[in-house]
Amino acid sequence: MKLNSKIFSQTRELLKNKASQSSCTYRISGIAFSKKGNILGIATNSHSKWDILSKVPIGRAGTAEHCEKRLIEKFKQKIHTLIICRIGHSGEFRPIHPCKNCTKLAKKYGIKIISVKG
């Protein structure tokens, strides 16, 4: 899936708006796309399950559930591309890379993760 500049610009704004809704310290959002380029879902990192960590938690105990993990668990192999972004408290794009656990999970399903750069 190749995003043209107009679609990518719209995607960046959608990601930025969604990330601004996160209550986490690191405000991160992600959008899952199908192979045809349709949006399957959008998510932020979340504290909603921080006290019910899975057997192999993402990060250390008490951290947020990653948006990549949430989207992959929901859509699995339907996802072709996942675009993630992180914003600072003043709304600027910040550097972001998926953690090794999210990268491993994406690789399991053949998902490409793209990070939005500032």
Buried (B, 14 or more C-beta within 10 A) or exposed (E): EEBEEEEBEEBBEBBBEBBEEBEBEBBBBBBBBBEEEEEBBBBBBBBEEBEEBEEEBBBEEEBBBBBBBBBBEEBEEBBBBBBBBBBEEEEEBBEBEBBEBBBEBBEEBEBEBBBBEE
